[in-house]
Amino acid sequence: MNEPATRTDGQPIVSARDLHRVFGEGEAAVKALDGITVDFPAGGLTAIMGPSGSGKSTLMHCLAGLDRPTSGKVIVAGVDLGELDDGELTELRRDKVGFVFQFFNLLPVLDARENIVLPLKLAGRDPDQGRFDRLVDAVGLADRLDHRPAELSGGQQQRVAIARALMSEPAVVFADEPTGNLDSRSSEEVLGLLRTAVDELGQTVVMVTHDAAAAAIADRILVLVDGRIVRDAAAGTPEQVLDLMKVAG
């Protein structure tokens, strides 16, 4: 039985403490993250926004264990990522973290069903059929499970990717510009699924986006400028999100 996706001890699912990430050395060094401290409680949807080069993708990569910070601490589901070697970090990402990317990252030789359960198969775990059926129903793909990615629309491919990310009951799902490669209708469907994952499945989602309409579905918005959090506020309408960005800028 997997551990639940939410915590009951009041502790955040993901925390960062005095996070720094520097690329390069000497005069050419660039501070991508400049002392970020932030918590992400269970069962919420947080949007991370900011201008190009603000550090939002770097922050997500460090929080997800895809990149190691230069200094500071990241804790995911009670585990300090800095204390893990590369193998242990890979295992934690596999068991505790779900990913949704802009370009889907589906294996073209596998059909939708096989793509959804792939992470569990790689971990040597049998998929829970009940959860699989529930997710397939939620993403509306029951009649597309035998189709390979090339036979699916962009929106359908992203729905497969979301089902895959949720299949292992991760502690947190990180979504990196999940609507960046979709038309407006598919974007609405994908955002609705992420919102459903939070509201009905108790999932925690952290989403990097430049889209005010996408950010407006979040519970909370973090705005980064020059590697620092300059605003941490409740989300609102797309217009209010744009105003928040203007104030932050």
N, C-alpha and C positions, 0 to 999 in steps of 0.2 A: 504494500500500500504506500503510495507516495505521500510525502509530507504535504500539508495544506499550503496553498499559495499565499495565504495570509498568516500573520502572526497574531497571537492573542496576548502577548506579554507587554504590549504597548511600545515596543521598540520599532524603529523604522526598518523597512526592508533593505534600504540602501542608504548609506551615510558616506559623506566625504568630509575630511578634516584637514584644513590648511593645505589644499591640493595645489601643487605647482607642476607645470610641465613646460620644460624649456627645450627648444629645438636648436641645435647648433651650439657653437662655443664662441667665447670672446665677444668682439664687437658685432659679429654676425648672429649672435644668439637672439632668439625670438621667444618671448614669454607667451606661450599659448594659453596657459592657465596661471593666474597670479593670486594664489591664496584663497581658494574657494572652500567654504564650509557650508554644507547643505544636507538636509535630511529628506528622505522620501518615505512617507508613511505608507502602510499597507492599504491596498484597495482604493488607490487614487490614480488619476491621470494627470500627469504634469507635462506641459509643453515647454521646451527650451527654445528660445528665440534669440536673435541677435543678427547684426550685420555680418556680411562675409568677413571671415578672419577674426570673428569675435571669440572663438574658442568653443563654440557649442558642440561641434562634432568631436573635438578632442576631449571635452568633458564626458560625453557619452561613451567614448571608447575607453576612457580610464574607469568610469563607473562599471562598465560591462566586462572589464578584464581583458579587453582587446589590446590595450596599451598600458604600459606601466608609468605612473607619474614619476617625475624627477624627485619629488619629495611629497610628504603628506600621506594620508591614510584613506583607504576605501574599504568599507565593510559591506558585504552582501550576505543577507540571510544569516547574520551573526558571525561570518567568517572574514577575517582580515586578509585581503588579497595579497598584501605585502609579505605575508608569511608562507605563501604557497610557491612551490617551484612550478616550472612550466607545465609539467604533467598534471599536477594537482589543479592548476588554474584551468587547464583544458577540461578536466573532469567537472569542475564547478560550473563552468559555462554550459557544459552539456546537460547537467542535472538541474541547475538553478536558474538559468537565464534563457529567455527566448529572444529571437531576433527577427525583425521585419525590416527589410532593406528596400531602397527605392527601386532596384532592378530585380527584385523577386528572389534571385539566387536559387531557382529550382533546377534540379538535374533534368536535362532534356530527354534522357533515355528512359526516365521513369514516368509512370502515369501519376495522376493526382493523388490517388490512394497511397501509392508507394512513396511519393514525396512527403506526404503528411506524416507517415510513421517512420520515415528514415532515421531521424535522430534516436528514436527508441531502439530501432534495429541495430544501429551502430553501437549502442550502449549495452546490447545483449538483453534488452528488456522486451517483454511481450506487451503490445499495446492493449490498453483497456478498451474493449469493444464498446462499452456503454458510453465512455467519454468520446470515442471516435465518432459514434453515431450522433451524439449531441452536437459536437463541433461541426460535423458535416451538415447537419440540419441548420445550425446557426449561420453558417456561411453560404448556404443555399447551393451546394455543389453535389447533391445526391445523384444527379443525372450526368455528372461530368467526371466521375471518379476514374473511369477507364481512359480518359483523354490525357495525352501528353501535353506539356506546356505549349508547344507550337500550335496545338489545336484549341487553345483557350485564349480568350481576350486578355488584355492587360489587367482589367479589373478582376477577372476570374483567377488569374495567376496570383495576384496579390491576396486574394481570399484563401487560396491554397497555402500561401506563405503564412498567413495569420493562423490558420488551423494548425499548421506545422509548429509554429511558435508556441501555441497553447497546449499542444498535445501532451507534453511532458509535465503539465501543471507546474510551470516554473515559478520561482519566487517573484521574478520581475520580467517584463517584456520591454526591450528597448526597440523603438521604431525610429529609423533614420530616414527622414523625408518620405514617409510611406505613400504619400499621394503625389510625389514629384514627377512620376512618369505616367500619370493617369489623367483621363478627361474628367470634366466636372462631375458627371453622373457617377462614374466609377469611384471618384474621390469621396463623394458623399456616402456611397455604400461601404467603403473601407473604413471611413471614420465612424460610421454607425456601428460597425463590427467591433472596433476598438472600444467604443463607449459601452457596448453591450458586454464585452469581456470584463470591464470594470464593474458595471452595475449588477450584472447577473451571475458572473463567475467569481467575483471578488478579486480579480486580477489587479496587479499593480503595473501601470504602463508609464514609461518615460519616453516622450516623443520629441525628436528634434525636427523643427519645421520652420520654413520662412513664410508659410501661408497663414494669414490672419484667420481665414475661415476654418482651417484645420485647428489652429490653436484655440479657437472659440469653443470647441467641444470639450476642452480640458477643464479640470477643476482649478488648476493653478498654472500660472505662467512665470517662468524665470527668464529674465532678459539679461544677456551677457553683452558686455562691451569691453574690449581689450582684456579678455581673460578674467573678468570680474563680474559677479552678479550685481547689477545695478538696480534691478527691480525684482521683487518677489511678491506677486499679487494674485488675487482670484481672477479667473478668466471672466470674460463678459461677451458682448456681441463682437463680431468682426470689426466693427467701427471702433469699439472701445479698445480692442487689442491694438489696432493701428495707432490710436491716441496714446496708448501705453508705450508703444515703440517710439513715438515722437518725443514723449517726455523723457524716456530713457536716453534717447540720442542727444 
